[in-house]
Amino acid sequence: MSQQPSVLVIDDESGILDTLRILLKKEGFEVTVAQGGKAGLEAIRTATADIVLTDVRMPQVTGLDILQAVKDFDPMTPVLLMTAQASLQSAIQAVNAGAFYYLQKPFANDELIAILRRACEFRQIRVENKQLKQEIRRNGGGARPGLSRPIGKSRRFLEILRLAEQIAPTDSTVLIGGESGTGKEVLARYLHDASNRADGPFLSINCGALPETLLESELFGHVKGSFTGAVRDKQGLFAAARGGTFFMDEVGEMPASLQVKLLRVLQQREVIPVGSTDAIPVDVRIIAATNRDLEEEVRRGNFRSDLFYRLNVLALDLPPLRERRDDLILLIDHFLEQMTEDGEDAKALTQEAMDAVMVYEWPGNVRELQNALEHAVVLSTSALIEPQHLPDRITRQKKEPLVAERNQPNPSLDLVERAYIMFVLQAEGGNKTRAAEVLGIDPSTLYRKLSRYEGTEAAK
């Protein structure tokens, strides 16, 4: 909240608006006025006021409609209702709907100012309380069950996590790129849990998993009778996620007609349900993800350029698992621990099984690794996972012909490299870690190279 608290005043009588503008400015408030309920709805999205003061009885859009719109847009904004025709029943209805206070016209100026100052204090306390909870979560105290940092220690992955932690407290839209199975939804959930919206909902949808008509209804909602089968009003996911985060996976699969509606959400922060003409303001952070090259899709005309730039405010690109092999052992330990029954010790991979896992390319990335380990845990009847317990595709390796089997007068550079690697490995007594140090390469690189030398004593 700004040092000078701001108030949005909504009334259909211009004389009351002028009077309140003069009074509140004199008392140190920043004042924005809107004449009528429709203008008030627009001002809610643009004025970003600390407090809303609205008349109850207005044509078309009432004060209770304003109250609901404010709650949808920013639940922490206090709303004061004022009316010349007060009743106990209407006051109870207003308070039950979430109004901060219910004023009867005419009211004393001192009474109004005192109530507004209490509303300011109320909002400030709620904001500070939310920030304090967030700070506690960041420092590791009071974290909710299951809240943890994504698994990884490789340099590139840690750079992405640090960037994610830097942008998490903002409300900016984020676009997460990466191949299927790299953990885009895991990163999106981490952004949500590390944000100021962590107390709100985290909802998600796969834009490529639903037909166009059903996807439209799920995203934006619909009104009763808008199409066959619409027997009641349905709230869309954008509205349901208000106050929280909405994750849109595989956004590159979205049909062109829905891309236009998504652009409106990003620009106007409002949705129009299917079959309706009334816009509903939404307060939601959008995180999108794609395994496509959206810039290439824009060049091909398959994706709107204006939508791409709206989504690509902040970009995080997750590397494939084959480029973060330093994380393999951490991920293996994590998944095996997750798959362990209570009171039992986690299973472990034998050295032969670990060798196979380390040299495999993992085209399905982290998701494929998790599924492969689950497959192995089910098939293994002991505490150790052998190569035969892993899926065949992981243990199936190609043999590299020996130098003596080639009809070449001179060996290739690759063959010379292989001969030197085997020489160093033999000199180090078969210790792959020490051999990698001597060769000046990562152990994971040595594992990959040795996978091609099957059939030699050094690779056994």
Backbone hydrogen bonds, N-H to C=O, Kabsch-Sander energy under -0.5 kcal/mol:
donor,donor_aa,acceptor,acceptor_aa,energy
7,V,30,E,-3.1
8,L,51,I,-2.6
9,V,7,V,-0.6
9,V,32,T,-3.0
10,I,53,L,-2.7
11,D,34,A,-1.7
14,S,12,D,-0.6
17,L,13,E,-1.7
18,D,14,S,-2.4
19,T,15,G,-2.2
20,L,16,I,-2.6
21,R,17,L,-2.2
22,I,18,D,-2.1
23,L,19,T,-2.3
24,L,20,L,-2.7
25,K,21,R,-2.0
26,K,22,I,-1.9
27,E,23,L,-1.2
28,G,25,K,-1.6
29,F,24,L,-2.5
30,E,5,P,-2.7
31,V,29,F,-0.5
32,T,7,V,-2.4
34,A,9,V,-2.3
36,G,11,D,-1.2
36,G,34,A,-0.8
40,G,36,G,-1.7
41,L,37,G,-2.3
42,E,38,K,-1.6
43,A,39,A,-2.2
44,I,40,G,-2.0
45,R,41,L,-0.9
45,R,42,E,-0.5
46,T,42,E,-1.1
47,A,43,A,-3.5
48,T,44,I,-0.6
50,D,6,S,-0.9
51,I,6,S,-1.6
52,V,78,P,-2.3
53,L,8,L,-3.1
54,T,52,V,-0.5
54,T,80,L,-2.7
55,D,10,I,-2.3
56,V,82,M,-1.9
58,M,56,V,-1.1
61,V,59,P,-2.8
62,T,60,Q,-0.6
63,G,56,V,-2.7
66,I,62,T,-2.0
67,L,63,G,-2.5
68,Q,64,L,-2.1
69,A,65,D,-2.2
70,V,66,I,-2.5
71,K,67,L,-2.2
72,D,68,Q,-2.2
73,F,69,A,-2.1
74,D,70,V,-3.4
77,T,74,D,-2.0
80,L,52,V,-3.1
81,L,101,Y,-2.5
82,M,54,T,-2.2
83,T,103,L,-1.9
91,A,87,S,-2.2
92,I,88,L,-2.5
93,Q,89,Q,-2.4
94,A,90,S,-2.3
95,V,91,A,-2.4
96,N,92,I,-2.7
97,A,93,Q,-1.5
98,G,95,V,-1.3
99,A,94,A,-2.4
100,F,79,V,-2.6
101,Y,79,V,-1.0
103,L,81,L,-3.8
105,K,83,T,-2.9
105,K,103,L,-0.5
112,L,108,A,-2.1
113,I,109,N,-2.6
114,A,110,D,-2.2
115,I,111,E,-2.1
116,L,112,L,-2.6
117,R,113,I,-2.3
118,R,114,A,-1.9
119,A,115,I,-2.2
120,C,116,L,-2.1
121,E,117,R,-2.1
122,F,118,R,-2.5
123,R,119,A,-2.5
124,Q,120,C,-2.5
125,I,121,E,-2.5
126,R,122,F,-2.0
127,V,123,R,-2.5
128,E,124,Q,-2.7
129,N,125,I,-2.5
130,K,126,R,-2.0
131,Q,127,V,-2.3
132,L,128,E,-2.4
133,K,129,N,-2.2
134,Q,130,K,-2.0
135,E,131,Q,-2.4
136,I,132,L,-2.4
137,R,133,K,-2.1
138,R,134,Q,-2.2
139,N,135,E,-1.8
140,G,137,R,-1.1
141,G,136,I,-1.7
143,A,140,G,-0.5
147,L,144,R,-2.1
148,S,146,G,-0.7
158,L,154,S,-2.6
159,E,155,R,-1.9
160,I,156,R,-1.6
161,L,157,F,-2.1
162,R,158,L,-2.5
163,L,159,E,-2.0
164,A,160,I,-2.6
165,E,161,L,-2.5
166,Q,162,R,-1.5
167,I,163,L,-2.0
168,A,164,A,-1.6
170,T,167,I,-1.4
174,V,286,I,-1.5
175,L,314,L,-2.9
176,I,174,V,-0.5
176,I,288,A,-3.1
177,G,175,L,-0.6
177,G,316,L,-2.8
178,G,290,T,-0.9
182,T,179,E,-1.5
187,L,183,G,-2.0
188,A,184,K,-2.2
189,R,185,E,-2.6
190,Y,186,V,-1.8
191,L,187,L,-2.3
192,H,188,A,-2.1
193,D,189,R,-2.9
194,A,190,Y,-1.8
195,S,192,H,-1.6
198,A,195,S,-1.2
200,G,197,R,-2.2
203,L,245,T,-2.3
205,I,247,F,-1.8
207,C,205,I,-0.7
207,C,249,D,-2.8
209,A,206,N,-1.7
215,L,211,P,-2.8
216,E,212,E,-2.3
217,S,213,T,-1.8
218,E,214,L,-2.5
219,L,215,L,-2.4
220,F,216,E,-2.7
221,G,217,S,-1.9
222,H,234,K,-1.7
223,V,274,V,-2.1
225,G,230,A,-3.1
226,S,223,V,-2.0
230,A,227,F,-2.4
231,V,229,G,-1.8
234,K,222,H,-3.0
236,G,220,F,-0.5
237,L,218,E,-2.7
238,F,219,L,-1.9
240,A,236,G,-2.3
241,A,237,L,-1.8
242,R,239,A,-1.5
243,G,283,D,-3.8
244,G,241,A,-2.4
245,T,201,P,-2.6
246,F,285,R,-3.1
247,F,203,L,-3.3
247,F,245,T,-0.5
248,M,246,F,-0.6
248,M,287,I,-2.8
249,D,205,I,-2.7
249,D,247,F,-0.7
251,V,248,M,-0.6
251,V,289,A,-2.6
253,E,250,E,-1.9
254,M,251,V,-1.7
258,L,255,P,-0.7
259,Q,255,P,-1.5
260,V,256,A,-1.2
261,K,257,S,-0.8
262,L,258,L,-2.4
263,L,259,Q,-2.1
264,R,260,V,-1.5
265,V,261,K,-1.6
266,L,262,L,-2.1
267,Q,263,L,-2.1
268,Q,264,R,-3.3
269,R,264,R,-0.6
269,R,265,V,-1.6
271,V,280,I,-2.4
274,V,221,G,-2.8
276,S,273,P,-2.1
280,I,271,V,-3.2
282,V,269,R,-2.2
283,D,72,D,-0.8
284,V,282,V,-0.7
285,R,244,G,-2.2
287,I,246,F,-2.3
287,I,285,R,-0.5
288,A,174,V,-2.9
289,A,248,M,-2.3
290,T,176,I,-2.0
294,L,292,R,-1.2
297,E,293,D,-2.1
298,V,294,L,-2.4
299,R,295,E,-2.0
300,R,296,E,-1.9
301,G,298,V,-1.1
302,N,297,E,-2.5
303,F,297,E,-1.1
308,F,304,R,-2.1
309,Y,305,S,-2.2
310,R,306,D,-1.4
311,L,307,L,-2.3
312,N,308,F,-2.5
313,V,311,L,-0.6
314,L,173,T,-1.1
314,L,311,L,-0.5
316,L,175,L,-2.3
318,L,177,G,-2.8
318,L,316,L,-0.6
323,E,320,P,-1.6
324,R,321,L,-1.7
327,D,324,R,-2.1
328,L,325,R,-1.6
331,L,327,D,-2.6
332,I,328,L,-2.8
333,D,329,I,-2.6
334,H,330,L,-2.2
335,F,331,L,-2.8
336,L,332,I,-2.6
337,E,333,D,-2.0
338,Q,334,H,-2.0
339,M,335,F,-1.8
340,T,337,E,-1.3
344,E,341,E,-2.0
348,A,383,A,-2.1
350,T,385,I,-2.4
354,M,350,T,-2.7
355,D,351,Q,-2.5
356,A,352,E,-1.8
357,V,353,A,-2.2
358,M,354,M,-2.5
359,V,355,D,-1.4
360,Y,356,A,-1.0
365,N,362,W,-1.7
366,V,181,G,-0.8
367,R,181,G,-1.4
367,R,364,G,-0.6
368,E,364,G,-1.1
369,L,365,N,-2.1
370,Q,366,V,-2.5
371,N,367,R,-2.2
372,A,368,E,-2.6
373,L,369,L,-2.3
374,E,370,Q,-2.1
375,H,371,N,-2.3
376,A,372,A,-2.1
377,V,373,L,-2.7
378,V,374,E,-2.0
379,L,375,H,-1.7
380,S,376,A,-2.2
385,I,348,A,-2.9
386,E,384,L,-0.6
389,H,386,E,-1.8
390,L,386,E,-0.5
390,L,387,P,-1.4
394,I,391,P,-1.6
395,T,391,P,-1.0
396,R,392,D,-1.7
397,Q,395,T,-0.6
400,E,452,R,-0.8
405,E,402,L,-1.0
406,R,403,V,-1.7
408,Q,406,R,-0.7
416,V,412,S,-2.1
417,E,413,L,-2.4
418,R,414,D,-2.1
419,A,415,L,-2.4
420,Y,416,V,-2.0
421,I,417,E,-2.5
422,M,418,R,-2.4
423,F,419,A,-1.8
424,V,420,Y,-2.6
425,L,421,I,-2.5
426,Q,422,M,-2.3
427,A,423,F,-2.2
428,E,424,V,-1.7
429,G,426,Q,-1.6
430,G,425,L,-3.0
431,N,428,E,-1.4
432,K,430,G,-0.9
435,A,431,N,-2.2
436,A,432,K,-2.4
437,E,433,T,-1.6
438,V,434,R,-2.3
439,L,435,A,-2.6
440,G,436,A,-1.2
441,I,436,A,-2.1
446,L,442,D,-1.9
447,Y,443,P,-2.5
448,R,444,S,-1.9
449,K,445,T,-2.1
450,L,446,L,-2.7
451,S,447,Y,-1.5
452,R,448,R,-0.5
452,R,449,K,-1.3
453,Y,450,L,-1.6
454,E,451,S,-0.6
455,G,456,T,-0.5
456,T,453,Y,-1.6
459,A,456,T,-0.8
460,K,457,E,-0.8
